[in-house]
Amino acid sequence: MNQILVTEKLYITPELKRKKKLYKLEFFLSVFLVCILSSYYIYAEYNRNEIEEVSQQILAEVEIDNTIKQVNEEDDVLIIVLDEEEANKEEPVQKPNVKSNIYKAKNGKTYKTEAVLTIPTIGISYPVLTETSDALLKVSVNKFWGPSPNEIGNYCIVGHNYRNGKMFGRLSELVNGDKVELEDLSGRKLTYKVYYKDVVKPTDTRCTSQLNQILNEKKELTLITCTNYGKERLIVKCREEA
């Protein structure tokens, strides 16, 4: 019995004790790092969802404005009055004030938008913000290049590629023939069809060219997002449906 105890004591050397402590320390550090990364991911997702609400607030205001404009257009008809006496009693009609394309979100910030992009196939609908910046890209998709929406030329829109599928996170799922809708602030909605997809280097800007579209009087949409961990760009080109 004594011999066995001595043998066990000899087996547990100071070096082994040091390694055990090191393993415990590494284990606790690993757990700590996992907790930190998980917390960061949860916070990032929460922050992303909160910013997503801003784009939906803008989208709701745009839809309200377009409805008001359509009502105004329907009310703008020629009225012929036969009874002069009745005409004198007529009060001028006051039309609702149509807002500009600058919208104020609940966070107090204002955003300038010029269209609404809807892609039924991947279930997204976002206001297209007129300008492009890192901050604005977190809120919604941005106009990158081109003419006014739904006009002759190549209207380019850029958006983030989020893993949760928001913004242009599912853009890669589009195939030729899929429909993309663009509604401008006058309420005019055009449907475009996907006809081309490609992955290019960030320095390749040929997708933004609009000379050919102008010469041929074509209306096109080009949707752009990052892919391959930001090293390349996914390009989806759409043409107005005939």
MIDREN-336879 format. One record per residue: x, y, z of N, C-alpha, C in turn. Coordinates in steps of 0.05 Angstrom, whole numbers, padded with zeros to 5 digits, always signed. Atoms other than C-alpha are relative to their C-alpha. Example, Ala and Ser with C-alpha at 12.3 -4.5 7.8 and 13.67 -1.06 7.14 Angstrom:
<atoms>
+00018-00024+00000+00246-00090+00156+00018+00024+00000-00016-00024-00001+00273-00021+00143-00015+00022+00014
</atoms>
This chain:
<atoms>
+00016-00024+00000+00000+00000+00000+00017+00025+00000-00018-00023-00002+00055+00048+00019+00015+00004-00027-00015-00002+00025+00092+00032-00045-00018+00013-00022+00018-00012+00020+00030+00050-00087-00002+00030+00004+00003-00029-00006+00022+00117-00051+00025+00015-00008-00025-00013+00008+00095+00134-00062+00002+00003-00030-00001-00001+00030+00089+00116-00135-00018+00022-00010+00018-00021+00009+00029+00162-00143+00011+00028+00005-00012-00026-00007+00064+00219-00108+00023+00007-00019-00022-00004+00018+00124+00210-00153-00010+00007-00028+00012-00004+00026+00078+00210-00214-00010+00029-00004+00010-00028+00001+00047+00278-00198+00023+00019+00005-00024-00016-00003+00108+00320-00211-00008+00030-00001+00005-00029+00002+00113+00396-00205-00006+00010-00028+00004-00007+00028+00116+00400-00281-00029-00006-00009+00027+00008+00007+00050+00363-00287-00020+00019+00014+00017-00019-00014+00018+00409-00235-00001+00027-00015-00002-00026+00015+00042+00470-00275-00017-00002-00025+00016+00004+00024+00011+00441-00338-00030+00000+00005+00029+00000-00008-00055+00428-00303-00010+00028+00004+00008-00028-00005-00058+00500-00280-00002+00015-00026+00000-00013+00026-00041+00523-00350-00025-00008-00016+00024+00009+00014-00096+00480-00380-00025+00013+00011+00023-00012-00012-00146+00507-00330-00003+00029-00008-00001-00028+00008-00125+00578-00346-00009+00003-00029+00008-00001+00028-00132+00565-00420-00030-00006-00004+00029+00006+00002-00201+00534-00410-00017+00024+00008+00015-00023-00009-00226+00593-00370+00002+00024-00020-00003-00021+00020-00197+00641-00422-00017-00005-00024+00016+00007+00023-00231+00603-00477-00030+00005+00005+00028-00005-00007-00298+00606-00441-00006+00030+00000+00003-00029-00002-00288+00680-00428-00002+00012-00028+00000-00011+00028-00272+00694-00502-00026-00007-00015+00026+00008+00013-00333+00654-00525-00023+00018+00010+00021-00017-00011-00377+00695-00478+00002+00028-00012-00004-00027+00012-00346+00760-00504-00010+00001-00029+00007+00000+00028-00355+00741-00577-00030-00004-00003+00029+00004+00002-00426+00716-00565-00015+00026+00007+00013-00026-00007-00444+00782-00530+00003+00020-00022-00005-00018+00022-00413+00821-00587-00019-00006-00023+00018+00008+00022-00453+00781-00638-00029+00008+00006+00028-00006-00008-00518+00790-00600-00004+00031-00001+00002-00029+00001-00505+00865-00592-00001+00010-00029-00001-00008+00028-00487+00872-00666-00026-00005-00014+00025+00007+00012-00550+00836-00686-00023+00018+00010+00020-00018-00012-00592+00878-00639+00002+00028-00013-00004-00026+00012-00561+00942-00666-00008+00001-00029+00008+00002+00029-00572+00919-00738-00030+00000-00003+00029+00000+00001-00645+00905-00724-00012+00027+00007+00009-00027-00008-00653+00973-00691+00003+00019-00024-00005-00017+00023-00623+01007-00752-00020-00008-00023+00018+00010+00021-00667+00964-00797-00028+00013+00004+00025-00013-00005-00728+00996-00763-00001+00028-00012-00001-00027+00012-00704+01064-00788-00008-00001-00029+00006+00003+00028-00707+01041-00860-00030-00005-00005+00028+00007+00002-00777+01013-00849-00018+00024+00007+00014-00025-00006-00799+01079-00818-00001+00018-00025-00002-00016+00024-00775+01116-00880-00018-00012-00022+00017+00014+00020-00809+01064-00924-00029+00006+00004+00028-00005-00006-00875+01074-00889-00008+00029-00008+00006-00028+00006-00871+01150-00898-00001+00004-00031-00001-00002+00029-00853+01142-00972-00027-00010-00011+00025+00012+00010-00914+01098-00983-00024+00018+00006+00021-00020-00006-00959+01149-00948+00001+00023-00020-00003-00023+00019-00931+01205-00992-00010-00008-00027+00008+00008+00026-00942+01165-01055-00030-00003-00002+00029+00002+00000-01014+01151-01035-00013+00027-00002+00010-00027+00001-01026+01225-01023+00003+00012-00028-00005-00010+00027-00996+01242-01091-00020-00012-00020+00018+00013+00018-01039+01191-01126-00028+00011+00003+00027-00012-00006-01102+01219-01092-00002+00028-00013+00000-00027+00011-01082+01289-01113-00003-00001-00031+00002+00002+00029-01074+01267-01186-00028-00008-00008+00027+00009+00006-01142+01233-01185-00020+00023+00004+00017-00023-00005-01174+01296-01156+00003+00023-00019-00006-00022+00017-01142+01341-01207-00014-00004-00027+00016+00004+00024-01198+01337-01259-00014+00026-00007+00014-00024+00010-01234+01390-01301-00029-00001+00009+00027-00001-00009-01299+01411-01269-00014+00023-00015+00015-00021+00015-01350+01449-01313-00025+00008+00017+00022-00010-00016-01399+01492-01273-00020+00014-00018+00021-00012+00017-01465+01509-01307-00016+00021+00015+00015-00019-00016-01497+01547-01250+00019+00020+00012-00019-00021-00009-01461+01613-01238-00004+00005+00030+00005-00005-00028-01496+01622-01171+00013-00020+00018-00013+00022-00015-01472+01555-01146+00030+00003-00001-00029-00004+00003-01403+01571-01172+00011+00020+00020-00008-00020-00020-01400+01632-01127+00002-00011+00028+00000+00012-00026-01415+01589-01067+00023-00020+00004-00021+00021-00001-01360+01540-01084+00025+00010+00014-00025-00007-00014-01301+01542-01036+00024-00014-00012-00023+00014+00012-01231+01528-01060+00007-00025+00015-00007+00026-00012-01209+01457-01048+00029+00002+00009-00027+00000-00010-01148+01451-01004+00012-00028-00001-00012+00026+00003-01104+01393-01024+00020-00005+00022-00019+00006-00020-01061+01357-00974+00028+00008-00008-00028-00006+00007-00989+01380-00970+00016-00025-00004-00017+00023+00006-00943+01331-01002+00028+00005+00010-00027-00004-00012-00878+01322-00964+00021-00002-00021-00023+00003+00017-00811+01328-00996+00012-00027+00004-00012+00027-00003-00765+01268-01003+00021-00001+00022-00017+00001-00023-00730+01284-00938-00018-00009+00024+00016+00012-00021-00756+01241-00881+00015+00000+00026-00012+00000-00026-00744+01246-00807-00008-00025+00015+00006+00025-00015-00738+01181-00768-00003+00006+00029+00004-00004-00029-00753+01170-00695+00025+00006+00015-00026-00006-00013-00679+01175-00680+00008+00029-00002-00005-00029+00003-00683+01249-00698+00016+00007-00025-00016-00005+00024-00640+01242-00761-00018+00001-00025+00015-00002+00025-00664+01261-00830+00015-00015-00022-00011+00015+00022-00654+01219-00893-00014+00007-00026+00010-00007+00026-00662+01237-00965-00002-00025-00018+00005+00023+00016-00693+01184-01009-00013+00007-00026+00012-00007+00026-00715+01180-01081-00014-00023-00013+00015+00022+00012-00745+01111-01093-00003-00022+00021+00003+00024-00017-00767+01045-01063+00006-00025-00017-00008+00024+00014-00734+00980-01084-00014-00024+00013+00013+00024-00010-00774+00915-01078+00008-00024-00017-00007+00025+00014-00750+00845-01095-00016-00022+00012+00018+00021-00011-00807+00795-01084+00013-00027+00004-00012+00026-00001-00764+00734-01097+00015-00005+00026-00015+00003-00025-00720+00747-01036-00013+00015+00023+00017-00011-00021-00774+00783-00996+00011+00025+00013-00010-00025-00012-00742+00852-00987-00013+00025-00013+00010-00026+00009-00767+00924-00994+00014+00021+00016-00015-00021-00014-00723+00984-00978-00002+00026-00015-00003-00026+00013-00722+01058-00991+00028+00004-00010-00026-00005+00012-00665+01079-01036+00009+00028+00009-00010-00026-00009-00626+01135-01001+00016+00013-00023-00012-00014+00023-00602+01188-01049+00030+00001+00000-00029-00002-00002-00531+01192-01023+00012-00026+00010-00014+00024-00009-00479+01139-01007+00022+00006+00020-00021-00003-00020-00436+01134-00944-00001-00025+00017-00001+00023-00018-00415+01082-00893-00023+00001+00020+00022-00002-00019-00466+01109-00844-00027-00005-00012+00025+00004+00013-00523+01110-00894-00004-00029-00009+00003+00028+00008-00508+01040-00918-00009-00018+00023+00010+00015-00023-00523+01015-00848-00030+00003+00004+00029-00006-00003-00593+01046-00853-00016-00014-00022+00015+00011+00022-00615+01023-00922+00018-00002-00024-00015+00001+00025-00593+01012-00994+00004+00028-00010-00007-00028+00009-00561+01073-01028+00002+00001-00030-00005-00005+00029-00561+01102-01098+00031+00004-00002-00029-00002+00004-00490+01093-01123+00007+00016-00025-00007-00013+00025-00492+01120-01194-00025+00000-00018+00020+00002+00020-00538+01137-01251-00020+00024-00001+00020-00021+00004-00598+01179-01273-00021+00000+00023+00022+00002-00018-00662+01192-01235-00013-00027-00002+00013+00026+00002-00702+01129-01218-00020-00003-00022+00018+00006+00022-00740+01097-01275+00003+00018-00024-00006-00015+00024-00708+01141-01327+00020-00015-00017-00019+00014+00018-00666+01121-01387+00028+00002+00011-00027+00002-00011-00597+01099-01365+00004-00023+00019-00007+00022-00018-00565+01054-01314-00001+00009+00029+00004-00009-00028-00591+01065-01243+00013-00021+00018-00016+00019-00016-00541+01033-01195-00006+00003+00030+00007+00000-00029-00559+01013-01123+00020-00018+00014-00019+00016-00016-00510+00988-01071-00011-00005+00028+00010+00007-00026-00525+00952-01006+00018-00020+00014-00017+00019-00015-00493+00911-00951-00009-00028-00004+00006+00028+00002-00489+00836-00955+00001-00012+00029+00002+00009-00028-00513+00815-00885-00006-00030+00000+00004+00029-00002-00510+00742-00864-00029-00008+00008+00027+00007-00009-00579+00746-00833-00021+00004-00023+00018-00002+00023-00608+00759-00903-00012+00028-00005+00011-00027+00003-00625+00833-00893+00017+00015-00021-00012-00016+00021-00607+00887-00943+00004-00018-00025-00005+00017+00023-00573+00850-01001+00013-00026+00008-00011+00025-00010-00556+00789-00960-00008-00024-00016+00010+00023+00017-00596+00743-01007+00001+00007-00029-00001-00009+00028-00579+00779-01072+00011-00022-00018-00012+00022+00016-00538+00719-01095-00021-00021-00009+00021+00019+00006-00603+00678-01097-00015+00006-00026+00015-00007+00024-00630+00717-01156+00011-00014-00025-00007+00013+00025-00630+00684-01224-00013+00015-00023+00011-00013+00023-00644+00707-01294-00030-00004-00002+00029+00002+00002-00718+00723-01303-00014+00010+00025+00012-00010-00025-00730+00744-01230-00008+00029-00004+00010-00028+00004-00769+00809-01224+00009+00018+00024-00008-00021-00020-00745+00872-01188-00017+00025-00006+00017-00024+00003-00791+00932-01176+00013+00025+00011-00010-00026-00009-00771+01004-01170-00022+00021-00003+00021-00020-00001-00821+01057-01149+00012+00027+00007-00011-00026-00006-00802+01130-01154-00019+00016+00018+00016-00015-00019-00830+01185-01109-00025+00012-00012+00025-00009+00012-00884+01203-01159-00021-00022+00001+00018+00023-00002-00914+01134-01147+00002-00018-00025-00003+00016+00024-00892+01107-01215+00017-00024+00006-00015+00025-00005-00871+01034-01209+00006-00015-00026-00008+00015+00023-00832+00998-01262+00011-00027+00009-00010+00027-00006-00815+00924-01264+00024-00006-00018-00025+00007+00015-00745+00901-01285+00005-00030+00003-00006+00029-00001-00721+00830-01301+00031-00004+00001-00029+00007-00001-00653+00801-01281+00008-00014-00025-00010+00013+00024-00613+00783-01342+00030-00006+00001-00029+00004-00001-00541+00780-01318+00010+00001+00029-00013+00000-00026-00500+00762-01256+00030-00005-00003-00029+00004+00002-00425+00766-01244+00013+00008+00026-00016-00008-00023-00372+00772-01190+00026+00013-00011-00023-00015+00010-00318+00825-01203+00017+00011+00022-00018-00013-00019-00260+00859-01169-00012+00028+00007+00011-00027-00007-00276+00924-01131+00009+00022-00019-00010-00021+00018-00235+00963-01182-00014-00001-00027+00014+00003+00026-00279+00938-01240-00026+00015+00001+00024-00017-00001-00330+00994-01250-00016+00000-00026+00014+00000+00026-00355+00974-01319-00030-00004+00004+00028+00005-00005-00422+00953-01288-00016+00026+00004+00014-00026-00005-00437+01027-01273-00004+00016-00026+00002-00015+00025-00431+01049-01346-00029+00002-00009+00028-00004+00009-00495+01078-01375-00001+00011-00028-00001-00011+00027-00472+01103-01444-00017-00017-00019+00014+00018+00018-00499+01042-01480-00031+00001+00005+00028-00002-00006-00566+01047-01444-00012+00026-00010+00010-00026+00009-00573+01121-01461-00003+00000-00031+00001+00001+00029-00556+01109-01534-00023-00017-00011+00021+00019+00009-00606+01052-01539-00027+00006+00014+00024-00008-00015-00658+01088-01495-00011-00023+00017+00007+00022-00018-00658+01030-01445+00000+00010+00029+00000-00005-00029-00676+01032-01371+00010-00025+00014-00012+00023-00013-00633+00987-01328+00005+00006+00030-00008-00001-00028-00620+00972-01255+00025-00017+00004-00023+00016-00007-00553+00948-01228+00002-00001+00030-00001+00004-00029-00552+00919-01158+00028-00010+00008-00028+00006-00006-00484+00916-01124+00003-00006+00030-00006+00005-00028-00460+00884-01059+00027-00015+00002-00026+00013-00004-00397+00855-01028-00004-00031+00001+00000+00029-00003-00380+00781-01031+00028-00010+00005-00027+00011-00006-00322+00735-01013+00014+00016+00021-00012-00015-00023-00311+00771-00947+00010+00028-00008-00006-00027+00008-00309+00839-00981+00022+00002-00021-00022-00001+00019-00255+00820-01030-00010+00004-00029+00011-00002+00027-00301+00820-01091-00028+00013+00002+00026-00012+00002-00367+00850-01114-00019-00017-00017+00021+00014+00015-00431+00814-01135-00016+00020-00015+00015-00018+00018-00465+00848-01194-00024-00015-00011+00024+00011+00011-00537+00835-01213-00012+00022-00017+00010-00020+00019-00562+00872-01275-00029-00008-00008+00028+00004+00006-00636+00881-01291-00008+00020-00022+00010-00017+00022-00672+00909-01352-00030+00004+00002+00029-00006-00002-00740+00942-01356-00016-00022-00016+00016+00020+00013-00793+00890-01371-00016+00012-00023+00013-00010+00024-00822+00899-01440-00031-00003+00003
</atoms>
